[in-house]
Amino acid sequence: MSMYVSGVDIGSTTAKCVIIDENKKIVGKSLFPVGVRIVEDAENAFKLALKDAKLEKEQIKFITGTGYGRFKVHFGQGIVTEISCHAKGAQFLFPATQTVLDIGGQDTKAIRVKDGEIIDFAMNDKCSAGTGRFLEVCADALDYKVSEIGDLSLKGDKPVKISSTCTVFAESEIINQVSRGKIPENILAGVHMSIARRSVSLMRRVGIVPEITFTGGVSRNRGLVASLEEVLETKINVSPLSQYLGACGAALFGLERILDPDNDKKVNKELYVE
Ligand code: ADP
């Protein structure tokens, strides 16, 4: 009979849950917007992933919470920081990863990994500049959905320089550029280049060593992937699963513990078991 574990990643914007089997195959997943009732949102994300996997909760042997709201995963047995989980998830999908860029709803992280260990990380969680929230505000200002603006930015051939890094000022700068007759494609090309440059400066703080893997919800934005590749002058790894990699990493920590409980401290230094 198969054995299953789950990772539940509670971010500032979305809850992600994955269920994997002992062969590390993803058998179920869910993505759920986070509101004010974080405990319920976490439970719902787990229930939806169970449904997707056609499993009952009793069949899940270990649940690990991660992300900003990881302490709200009350039904879990373990907790791991999102930095460790994104690093693990990125190496799971792309084993040659040495640098991870994670851009989520409200923060950006650059992580350096070597031989499966995190050797350095840098984080911007003080303001929303350059994060998913920043892109959402820019999309709103131009009356588009956040899922549309990446592709639109790729059509811009004359990027408009966006000098404001603050989300609030960027919004008024965009409105000002519209009134000057600049088209959304070019404004968005400028917005994406400005975020890419900011992200690369954060990555420089930890050192940029290929392969580079882009995780978090913003990695779904093809315009930003292209801008990052232009600034970095190299290809980066990205997958349709990239938004789930924190949850995947959490599930994998749980799996390691189940498969080797005697070796818990060595294998799972990160895993805090309640
Ligand atoms: P967190 O873990 O911090 O809650 P996520 O990693 O889930 O955040 O990322 C959320 C962000 O991902 C959103 O703010 C949005 O900018 C971006 N995003 C989500 N879905 C899409 C999409 N379909 N296309 C482009 N960007 C997206």
py3Dmol code that shows the C-alpha trace and the ligand (Angstrom):
import py3Dmol

protein = """\
ATOM      1  CA  MET A   1       0.000   0.000   0.000  1.00  0.00           C
ATOM      2  CA  SER A   2       1.277   3.478  -0.847  1.00  0.00           C
ATOM      3  CA  MET A   3       2.339   5.962   1.806  1.00  0.00           C
ATOM      4  CA  TYR A   4       1.589   9.676   1.520  1.00  0.00           C
ATOM      5  CA  VAL A   5       2.823  12.925   3.075  1.00  0.00           C
ATOM      6  CA  SER A   6       1.668  16.503   2.616  1.00  0.00           C
ATOM      7  CA  GLY A   7       3.193  19.988   2.589  1.00  0.00           C
ATOM      8  CA  VAL A   8       1.020  23.032   3.300  1.00  0.00           C
ATOM      9  CA  ASP A   9       2.501  26.420   2.373  1.00  0.00           C
ATOM     10  CA  ILE A  10       0.564  29.344   3.832  1.00  0.00           C
ATOM     11  CA  GLY A  11       1.772  32.508   2.103  1.00  0.00           C
ATOM     12  CA  SER A  12       0.636  36.099   2.475  1.00  0.00           C
ATOM     13  CA  THR A  13      -1.529  35.797  -0.654  1.00  0.00           C
ATOM     14  CA  THR A  14      -2.196  32.116  -1.319  1.00  0.00           C
ATOM     15  CA  ALA A  15      -2.221  28.743   0.426  1.00  0.00           C
ATOM     16  CA  LYS A  16      -0.669  25.878  -1.507  1.00  0.00           C
ATOM     17  CA  CYS A  17      -0.918  22.221  -0.574  1.00  0.00           C
ATOM     18  CA  VAL A  18       0.676  19.179  -2.185  1.00  0.00           C
ATOM     19  CA  ILE A  19       0.428  15.483  -1.416  1.00  0.00           C
ATOM     20  CA  ILE A  20       3.257  13.202  -2.510  1.00  0.00           C
ATOM     21  CA  ASP A  21       3.745   9.462  -2.315  1.00  0.00           C
ATOM     22  CA  GLU A  22       6.859   7.640  -1.093  1.00  0.00           C
ATOM     23  CA  ASN A  23       8.319   7.822  -4.615  1.00  0.00           C
ATOM     24  CA  LYS A  24       8.070  11.640  -4.458  1.00  0.00           C
ATOM     25  CA  LYS A  25       5.315  11.658  -7.070  1.00  0.00           C
ATOM     26  CA  ILE A  26       2.818  14.498  -6.661  1.00  0.00           C
ATOM     27  CA  VAL A  27      -0.593  12.839  -6.407  1.00  0.00           C
ATOM     28  CA  GLY A  28      -2.678  15.875  -5.436  1.00  0.00           C
ATOM     29  CA  LYS A  29      -2.374  19.631  -5.069  1.00  0.00           C
ATOM     30  CA  SER A  30      -4.407  22.769  -4.400  1.00  0.00           C
ATOM     31  CA  LEU A  31      -4.068  26.517  -4.520  1.00  0.00           C
ATOM     32  CA  PHE A  32      -6.350  28.618  -2.353  1.00  0.00           C
ATOM     33  CA  PRO A  33      -6.503  32.396  -1.755  1.00  0.00           C
ATOM     34  CA  VAL A  34      -5.674  33.396   1.820  1.00  0.00           C
ATOM     35  CA  GLY A  35      -8.115  35.679   3.600  1.00  0.00           C
ATOM     36  CA  VAL A  36      -8.370  36.713   7.231  1.00  0.00           C
ATOM     37  CA  ARG A  37      -9.279  33.232   8.525  1.00  0.00           C
ATOM     38  CA  ILE A  38      -5.889  31.639   7.957  1.00  0.00           C
ATOM     39  CA  VAL A  39      -6.562  28.479  10.003  1.00  0.00           C
ATOM     40  CA  GLU A  40      -9.650  27.692   7.905  1.00  0.00           C
ATOM     41  CA  ASP A  41      -7.837  28.565   4.665  1.00  0.00           C
ATOM     42  CA  ALA A  42      -5.067  26.102   5.553  1.00  0.00           C
ATOM     43  CA  GLU A  43      -7.643  23.401   6.320  1.00  0.00           C
ATOM     44  CA  ASN A  44      -9.435  24.086   3.038  1.00  0.00           C
ATOM     45  CA  ALA A  45      -6.216  23.937   1.026  1.00  0.00           C
ATOM     46  CA  PHE A  46      -5.500  20.527   2.605  1.00  0.00           C
ATOM     47  CA  LYS A  47      -9.059  19.272   1.985  1.00  0.00           C
ATOM     48  CA  LEU A  48      -8.898  20.356  -1.675  1.00  0.00           C
ATOM     49  CA  ALA A  49      -5.568  18.572  -2.166  1.00  0.00           C
ATOM     50  CA  LEU A  50      -7.032  15.408  -0.563  1.00  0.00           C
ATOM     51  CA  LYS A  51      -9.954  15.608  -2.959  1.00  0.00           C
ATOM     52  CA  ASP A  52      -7.615  16.114  -5.894  1.00  0.00           C
ATOM     53  CA  ALA A  53      -5.617  13.028  -4.814  1.00  0.00           C
ATOM     54  CA  LYS A  54      -8.802  11.050  -4.035  1.00  0.00           C
ATOM     55  CA  LEU A  55      -7.443  10.261  -0.570  1.00  0.00           C
ATOM     56  CA  GLU A  56      -8.763  10.436   3.009  1.00  0.00           C
ATOM     57  CA  LYS A  57      -6.909  12.449   5.655  1.00  0.00           C
ATOM     58  CA  GLU A  58      -6.133   9.255   7.639  1.00  0.00           C
ATOM     59  CA  GLN A  59      -3.979   8.124   4.697  1.00  0.00           C
ATOM     60  CA  ILE A  60      -1.579  11.065   5.126  1.00  0.00           C
ATOM     61  CA  LYS A  61       1.233   9.986   7.425  1.00  0.00           C
ATOM     62  CA  PHE A  62       2.898  13.351   7.996  1.00  0.00           C
ATOM     63  CA  ILE A  63       1.854  16.957   7.333  1.00  0.00           C
ATOM     64  CA  THR A  64       4.423  19.777   7.338  1.00  0.00           C
ATOM     65  CA  GLY A  65       3.484  23.443   7.429  1.00  0.00           C
ATOM     66  CA  THR A  66       5.606  26.181   5.888  1.00  0.00           C
ATOM     67  CA  GLY A  67       5.314  29.806   4.755  1.00  0.00           C
ATOM     68  CA  TYR A  68       4.507  32.967   6.591  1.00  0.00           C
ATOM     69  CA  GLY A  69       1.412  31.336   8.191  1.00  0.00           C
ATOM     70  CA  ARG A  70       3.072  27.972   8.977  1.00  0.00           C
ATOM     71  CA  PHE A  71       2.125  28.158  12.671  1.00  0.00           C
ATOM     72  CA  LYS A  72      -1.543  28.154  11.611  1.00  0.00           C
ATOM     73  CA  VAL A  73      -1.295  24.644  10.167  1.00  0.00           C
ATOM     74  CA  HIS A  74      -2.688  23.228  13.404  1.00  0.00           C
ATOM     75  CA  PHE A  75      -3.480  19.845  11.888  1.00  0.00           C
ATOM     76  CA  GLY A  76       0.168  19.242  10.942  1.00  0.00           C
ATOM     77  CA  GLN A  77       2.973  17.492  12.797  1.00  0.00           C
ATOM     78  CA  GLY A  78       5.979  19.498  11.591  1.00  0.00           C
ATOM     79  CA  ILE A  79       6.989  23.046  10.687  1.00  0.00           C
ATOM     80  CA  VAL A  80       9.832  24.207   8.419  1.00  0.00           C
ATOM     81  CA  THR A  81      10.768  27.741   7.277  1.00  0.00           C
ATOM     82  CA  GLU A  82       9.871  28.697   3.716  1.00  0.00           C
ATOM     83  CA  ILE A  83      13.522  29.392   2.888  1.00  0.00           C
ATOM     84  CA  SER A  84      14.432  25.755   3.551  1.00  0.00           C
ATOM     85  CA  CYS A  85      11.341  24.533   1.730  1.00  0.00           C
ATOM     86  CA  HIS A  86      11.848  26.613  -1.417  1.00  0.00           C
ATOM     87  CA  ALA A  87      15.480  25.494  -1.560  1.00  0.00           C
ATOM     88  CA  LYS A  88      14.459  21.856  -1.175  1.00  0.00           C
ATOM     89  CA  GLY A  89      11.590  22.124  -3.657  1.00  0.00           C
ATOM     90  CA  ALA A  90      13.787  23.858  -6.245  1.00  0.00           C
ATOM     91  CA  GLN A  91      16.450  21.135  -5.973  1.00  0.00           C
ATOM     92  CA  PHE A  92      13.768  18.456  -6.172  1.00  0.00           C
ATOM     93  CA  LEU A  93      12.581  19.690  -9.557  1.00  0.00           C
ATOM     94  CA  PHE A  94      15.947  20.963 -10.822  1.00  0.00           C
ATOM     95  CA  PRO A  95      18.721  19.034  -9.038  1.00  0.00           C
ATOM     96  CA  ALA A  96      21.524  21.238 -10.425  1.00  0.00           C
ATOM     97  CA  THR A  97      20.046  24.373  -8.780  1.00  0.00           C
ATOM     98  CA  GLN A  98      22.592  26.538  -6.947  1.00  0.00           C
ATOM     99  CA  THR A  99      20.659  29.807  -6.751  1.00  0.00           C
ATOM    100  CA  VAL A 100      16.953  30.165  -6.003  1.00  0.00           C
ATOM    101  CA  LEU A 101      14.862  33.285  -6.561  1.00  0.00           C
ATOM    102  CA  ASP A 102      11.467  33.137  -4.875  1.00  0.00           C
ATOM    103  CA  ILE A 103       9.030  35.978  -5.543  1.00  0.00           C
ATOM    104  CA  GLY A 104       5.736  35.668  -3.714  1.00  0.00           C
ATOM    105  CA  GLY A 105       2.867  37.993  -2.932  1.00  0.00           C
ATOM    106  CA  GLN A 106       4.706  40.213  -0.475  1.00  0.00           C
ATOM    107  CA  ASP A 107       8.352  39.267  -0.345  1.00  0.00           C
ATOM    108  CA  THR A 108      11.350  38.309  -2.437  1.00  0.00           C
ATOM    109  CA  LYS A 109      14.066  35.869  -1.392  1.00  0.00           C
ATOM    110  CA  ALA A 110      17.387  34.908  -2.930  1.00  0.00           C
ATOM    111  CA  ILE A 111      18.861  31.640  -1.659  1.00  0.00           C
ATOM    112  CA  ARG A 112      22.243  30.008  -2.416  1.00  0.00           C
ATOM    113  CA  VAL A 113      22.384  26.250  -2.130  1.00  0.00           C
ATOM    114  CA  LYS A 114      25.297  23.863  -2.449  1.00  0.00           C
ATOM    115  CA  ASP A 115      25.281  20.077  -2.082  1.00  0.00           C
ATOM    116  CA  GLY A 116      21.748  20.217  -0.707  1.00  0.00           C
ATOM    117  CA  GLU A 117      22.626  22.792   1.988  1.00  0.00           C
ATOM    118  CA  ILE A 118      21.622  26.461   2.206  1.00  0.00           C
ATOM    119  CA  ILE A 119      24.810  28.491   2.316  1.00  0.00           C
ATOM    120  CA  ASP A 120      23.328  31.999   2.237  1.00  0.00           C
ATOM    121  CA  PHE A 121      20.089  33.881   1.739  1.00  0.00           C
ATOM    122  CA  ALA A 122      18.844  37.463   1.410  1.00  0.00           C
ATOM    123  CA  MET A 123      15.313  38.683   1.758  1.00  0.00           C
ATOM    124  CA  ASN A 124      13.204  41.738   1.023  1.00  0.00           C
ATOM    125  CA  ASP A 125      10.112  41.578   3.200  1.00  0.00           C
ATOM    126  CA  LYS A 126      10.144  45.176   4.399  1.00  0.00           C
ATOM    127  CA  CYS A 127       8.157  46.648   1.534  1.00  0.00           C
ATOM    128  CA  SER A 128       6.146  45.320  -1.382  1.00  0.00           C
ATOM    129  CA  ALA A 129       8.390  46.865  -4.073  1.00  0.00           C
ATOM    130  CA  GLY A 130       9.272  44.232  -6.645  1.00  0.00           C
ATOM    131  CA  THR A 131       6.891  41.600  -5.288  1.00  0.00           C
ATOM    132  CA  GLY A 132       3.637  40.062  -6.535  1.00  0.00           C
ATOM    133  CA  ARG A 133       1.724  42.831  -4.794  1.00  0.00           C
ATOM    134  CA  PHE A 134       3.637  45.440  -6.805  1.00  0.00           C
ATOM    135  CA  LEU A 135       2.638  43.655 -10.040  1.00  0.00           C
ATOM    136  CA  GLU A 136      -0.981  43.446  -8.880  1.00  0.00           C
ATOM    137  CA  VAL A 137      -1.083  47.206  -8.252  1.00  0.00           C
ATOM    138  CA  CYS A 138       0.480  47.892 -11.682  1.00  0.00           C
ATOM    139  CA  ALA A 139      -2.057  45.564 -13.348  1.00  0.00           C
ATOM    140  CA  ASP A 140      -4.939  47.320 -11.548  1.00  0.00           C
ATOM    141  CA  ALA A 141      -3.678  50.761 -12.531  1.00  0.00           C
ATOM    142  CA  LEU A 142      -3.854  49.704 -16.197  1.00  0.00           C
ATOM    143  CA  ASP A 143      -7.106  47.738 -15.802  1.00  0.00           C
ATOM    144  CA  TYR A 144      -5.640  44.305 -16.519  1.00  0.00           C
ATOM    145  CA  LYS A 145      -5.478  41.065 -14.540  1.00  0.00           C
ATOM    146  CA  VAL A 146      -2.140  40.136 -12.967  1.00  0.00           C
ATOM    147  CA  SER A 147      -2.161  36.975 -15.114  1.00  0.00           C
ATOM    148  CA  GLU A 148      -2.289  39.102 -18.302  1.00  0.00           C
ATOM    149  CA  ILE A 149       0.441  41.664 -17.778  1.00  0.00           C
ATOM    150  CA  GLY A 150       3.477  39.413 -18.257  1.00  0.00           C
ATOM    151  CA  ASP A 151       2.514  38.447 -21.808  1.00  0.00           C
ATOM    152  CA  LEU A 152       1.533  42.036 -22.558  1.00  0.00           C
ATOM    153  CA  SER A 153       4.931  43.309 -21.397  1.00  0.00           C
ATOM    154  CA  LEU A 154       6.590  41.007 -23.956  1.00  0.00           C
ATOM    155  CA  LYS A 155       4.874  42.986 -26.714  1.00  0.00           C
ATOM    156  CA  GLY A 156       6.430  46.286 -25.614  1.00  0.00           C
ATOM    157  CA  ASP A 157       9.329  47.416 -27.822  1.00  0.00           C
ATOM    158  CA  LYS A 158      10.096  50.737 -26.105  1.00  0.00           C
ATOM    159  CA  PRO A 159      10.167  50.111 -22.330  1.00  0.00           C
ATOM    160  CA  VAL A 160       9.131  53.193 -20.368  1.00  0.00           C
ATOM    161  CA  LYS A 161      11.553  53.960 -17.546  1.00  0.00           C
ATOM    162  CA  ILE A 162       9.804  53.450 -14.211  1.00  0.00           C
ATOM    163  CA  SER A 163      11.806  55.173 -11.524  1.00  0.00           C
ATOM    164  CA  SER A 164       9.553  54.689  -8.484  1.00  0.00           C
ATOM    165  CA  THR A 165      10.352  51.597  -6.480  1.00  0.00           C
ATOM    166  CA  CYS A 166       7.606  52.292  -3.946  1.00  0.00           C
ATOM    167  CA  THR A 167       4.336  50.571  -4.889  1.00  0.00           C
ATOM    168  CA  VAL A 168       2.217  53.649  -4.146  1.00  0.00           C
ATOM    169  CA  PHE A 169       4.414  56.025  -6.185  1.00  0.00           C
ATOM    170  CA  ALA A 170       4.728  53.492  -9.039  1.00  0.00           C
ATOM    171  CA  GLU A 171       0.957  53.456  -9.359  1.00  0.00           C
ATOM    172  CA  SER A 172       0.787  57.232  -9.806  1.00  0.00           C
ATOM    173  CA  GLU A 173       3.800  57.140 -12.133  1.00  0.00           C
ATOM    174  CA  ILE A 174       1.973  54.606 -14.329  1.00  0.00           C
ATOM    175  CA  ILE A 175      -1.190  56.736 -14.413  1.00  0.00           C
ATOM    176  CA  ASN A 176       0.967  59.705 -15.340  1.00  0.00           C
ATOM    177  CA  GLN A 177       2.630  57.744 -18.197  1.00  0.00           C
ATOM    178  CA  VAL A 178      -0.809  56.724 -19.532  1.00  0.00           C
ATOM    179  CA  SER A 179      -1.890  60.364 -19.591  1.00  0.00           C
ATOM    180  CA  ARG A 180       1.280  61.154 -21.573  1.00  0.00           C
ATOM    181  CA  GLY A 181       0.145  58.673 -24.221  1.00  0.00           C
ATOM    182  CA  LYS A 182       2.452  55.744 -23.393  1.00  0.00           C
ATOM    183  CA  ILE A 183       0.887  52.386 -24.287  1.00  0.00           C
ATOM    184  CA  PRO A 184       0.382  49.675 -21.608  1.00  0.00           C
ATOM    185  CA  GLU A 185       2.755  47.263 -23.401  1.00  0.00           C
ATOM    186  CA  ASN A 186       5.668  49.692 -23.071  1.00  0.00           C
ATOM    187  CA  ILE A 187       4.791  50.758 -19.516  1.00  0.00           C
ATOM    188  CA  LEU A 188       4.634  47.101 -18.493  1.00  0.00           C
ATOM    189  CA  ALA A 189       7.907  46.300 -20.256  1.00  0.00           C
ATOM    190  CA  GLY A 190       9.453  49.038 -18.062  1.00  0.00           C
ATOM    191  CA  VAL A 191       7.761  47.722 -14.907  1.00  0.00           C
ATOM    192  CA  HIS A 192       9.037  44.179 -15.528  1.00  0.00           C
ATOM    193  CA  MET A 193      12.591  45.351 -16.256  1.00  0.00           C
ATOM    194  CA  SER A 194      12.599  47.400 -13.054  1.00  0.00           C
ATOM    195  CA  ILE A 195      11.497  44.365 -10.981  1.00  0.00           C
ATOM    196  CA  ALA A 196      14.032  42.131 -12.735  1.00  0.00           C
ATOM    197  CA  ARG A 197      16.878  44.560 -11.930  1.00  0.00           C
ATOM    198  CA  ARG A 198      15.794  44.793  -8.277  1.00  0.00           C
ATOM    199  CA  SER A 199      15.576  41.008  -7.985  1.00  0.00           C
ATOM    200  CA  VAL A 200      19.002  40.528  -9.534  1.00  0.00           C
ATOM    201  CA  SER A 201      20.555  43.003  -7.055  1.00  0.00           C
ATOM    202  CA  LEU A 202      19.081  40.934  -4.215  1.00  0.00           C
ATOM    203  CA  MET A 203      20.499  37.777  -5.834  1.00  0.00           C
ATOM    204  CA  ARG A 204      23.958  39.404  -6.096  1.00  0.00           C
ATOM    205  CA  ARG A 205      24.005  39.656  -2.295  1.00  0.00           C
ATOM    206  CA  VAL A 206      24.166  35.853  -2.070  1.00  0.00           C
ATOM    207  CA  GLY A 207      26.101  35.285  -5.314  1.00  0.00           C
ATOM    208  CA  ILE A 208      24.585  34.190  -8.601  1.00  0.00           C
ATOM    209  CA  VAL A 209      25.685  30.701  -9.575  1.00  0.00           C
ATOM    210  CA  PRO A 210      23.860  28.689 -12.253  1.00  0.00           C
ATOM    211  CA  GLU A 211      21.607  26.830 -12.408  1.00  0.00           C
ATOM    212  CA  ILE A 212      19.126  29.427 -11.262  1.00  0.00           C
ATOM    213  CA  THR A 213      15.600  28.322 -10.344  1.00  0.00           C
ATOM    214  CA  PHE A 214      12.707  30.776 -10.082  1.00  0.00           C
ATOM    215  CA  THR A 215       9.969  29.801  -7.572  1.00  0.00           C
ATOM    216  CA  GLY A 216       6.834  31.427  -6.136  1.00  0.00           C
ATOM    217  CA  GLY A 217       3.666  32.670  -7.801  1.00  0.00           C
ATOM    218  CA  VAL A 218       5.409  35.446  -9.730  1.00  0.00           C
ATOM    219  CA  SER A 219       7.385  32.806 -11.661  1.00  0.00           C
ATOM    220  CA  ARG A 220       4.117  32.236 -13.571  1.00  0.00           C
ATOM    221  CA  ASN A 221       4.669  35.645 -15.155  1.00  0.00           C
ATOM    222  CA  ARG A 222       6.402  34.966 -18.497  1.00  0.00           C
ATOM    223  CA  GLY A 223       7.301  38.632 -18.933  1.00  0.00           C
ATOM    224  CA  LEU A 224       9.289  38.616 -15.714  1.00  0.00           C
ATOM    225  CA  VAL A 225      11.022  35.345 -16.623  1.00  0.00           C
ATOM    226  CA  ALA A 226      12.115  36.956 -19.922  1.00  0.00           C
ATOM    227  CA  SER A 227      13.253  40.193 -18.176  1.00  0.00           C
ATOM    228  CA  LEU A 228      15.248  38.221 -15.591  1.00  0.00           C
ATOM    229  CA  GLU A 229      16.915  36.192 -18.343  1.00  0.00           C
ATOM    230  CA  GLU A 230      17.803  39.442 -20.136  1.00  0.00           C
ATOM    231  CA  VAL A 231      19.352  41.022 -17.021  1.00  0.00           C
ATOM    232  CA  LEU A 232      21.099  37.800 -15.946  1.00  0.00           C
ATOM    233  CA  GLU A 233      22.171  36.986 -19.533  1.00  0.00           C
ATOM    234  CA  THR A 234      21.333  33.337 -18.914  1.00  0.00           C
ATOM    235  CA  LYS A 235      18.357  30.968 -18.947  1.00  0.00           C
ATOM    236  CA  ILE A 236      16.568  30.251 -15.686  1.00  0.00           C
ATOM    237  CA  ASN A 237      14.624  27.160 -14.577  1.00  0.00           C
ATOM    238  CA  VAL A 238      10.896  27.606 -14.246  1.00  0.00           C
ATOM    239  CA  SER A 239       8.056  25.093 -14.256  1.00  0.00           C
ATOM    240  CA  PRO A 240       4.250  25.113 -14.046  1.00  0.00           C
ATOM    241  CA  LEU A 241       4.845  23.672 -10.558  1.00  0.00           C
ATOM    242  CA  SER A 242       7.060  26.578  -9.436  1.00  0.00           C
ATOM    243  CA  GLN A 243       4.341  28.153  -7.258  1.00  0.00           C
ATOM    244  CA  TYR A 244       4.050  24.825  -5.383  1.00  0.00           C
ATOM    245  CA  LEU A 245       7.744  24.331  -4.678  1.00  0.00           C
ATOM    246  CA  GLY A 246       7.576  25.593  -1.062  1.00  0.00           C
ATOM    247  CA  ALA A 247       4.789  23.090  -0.378  1.00  0.00           C
ATOM    248  CA  CYS A 248       6.742  20.354  -2.226  1.00  0.00           C
ATOM    249  CA  GLY A 249       9.817  21.069  -0.091  1.00  0.00           C
ATOM    250  CA  ALA A 250       7.713  20.849   3.084  1.00  0.00           C
ATOM    251  CA  ALA A 251       6.252  17.503   1.987  1.00  0.00           C
ATOM    252  CA  LEU A 252       9.747  16.186   1.197  1.00  0.00           C
ATOM    253  CA  PHE A 253      11.037  17.119   4.685  1.00  0.00           C
ATOM    254  CA  GLY A 254       8.147  15.100   6.125  1.00  0.00           C
ATOM    255  CA  LEU A 255       8.898  12.165   3.837  1.00  0.00           C
ATOM    256  CA  GLU A 256      12.559  12.106   4.916  1.00  0.00           C
ATOM    257  CA  ARG A 257      11.499  11.987   8.512  1.00  0.00           C
ATOM    258  CA  ILE A 258       9.026   9.149   7.972  1.00  0.00           C
ATOM    259  CA  LEU A 259      11.548   7.116   5.991  1.00  0.00           C
ATOM    260  CA  ASP A 260      14.358   7.686   8.478  1.00  0.00           C
ATOM    261  CA  PRO A 261      12.971   8.681  11.900  1.00  0.00           C
ATOM    262  CA  ASP A 262      16.053   7.440  13.795  1.00  0.00           C
ATOM    263  CA  ASN A 263      18.190   9.819  11.859  1.00  0.00           C
ATOM    264  CA  ASP A 264      15.847  12.730  12.411  1.00  0.00           C
ATOM    265  CA  LYS A 265      18.310  15.336  13.688  1.00  0.00           C
ATOM    266  CA  LYS A 266      20.855  14.708  10.959  1.00  0.00           C
ATOM    267  CA  VAL A 267      18.428  14.374   8.085  1.00  0.00           C
ATOM    268  CA  ASN A 268      15.995  17.025   9.171  1.00  0.00           C
ATOM    269  CA  LYS A 269      17.852  19.709  11.058  1.00  0.00           C
ATOM    270  CA  GLU A 270      15.198  22.129   9.868  1.00  0.00           C
ATOM    271  CA  LEU A 271      12.136  20.172  10.831  1.00  0.00           C
ATOM    272  CA  TYR A 272      10.525  21.280  14.022  1.00  0.00           C
ATOM    273  CA  VAL A 273       8.196  18.542  15.183  1.00  0.00           C
ATOM    274  CA  GLU A 274       5.469  19.469  17.594  1.00  0.00           C
TER     275      GLU A 274
END
"""
ligand_1 = """\
27
ADP
P 2.637 33.907 -1.288
O 3.255 32.520 -1.095
O 3.498 35.005 -0.778
O 1.230 33.981 -0.827
P 2.685 33.225 -4.113
O 4.041 32.623 -4.199
O 1.528 32.300 -4.192
O 2.579 34.157 -2.840
O 2.569 34.344 -5.261
C 1.466 35.217 -5.380
C 1.735 36.155 -6.543
O 1.871 35.382 -7.728
C 0.617 37.135 -6.831
O 0.805 38.339 -6.101
C 0.746 37.376 -8.328
O 1.573 38.491 -8.587
C 1.479 36.152 -8.845
N 0.623 35.294 -9.690
C -0.298 34.408 -9.260
N -0.918 33.814 -10.302
C -0.367 34.335 -11.413
C -0.553 34.126 -12.824
N -1.449 33.267 -13.300
N 0.214 34.834 -13.668
C 1.111 35.729 -13.222
N 1.342 35.966 -11.909
C 0.623 35.279 -11.026
"""
view = py3Dmol.view(width=600, height=400)
view.addModel(protein, "pdb")
view.setStyle({"model": 0}, {"cartoon": {"style": "trace"}})
view.addModel(ligand_1, "xyz")
view.setStyle({"model": 1}, {"stick": {}})
view.zoomTo()
view.show()
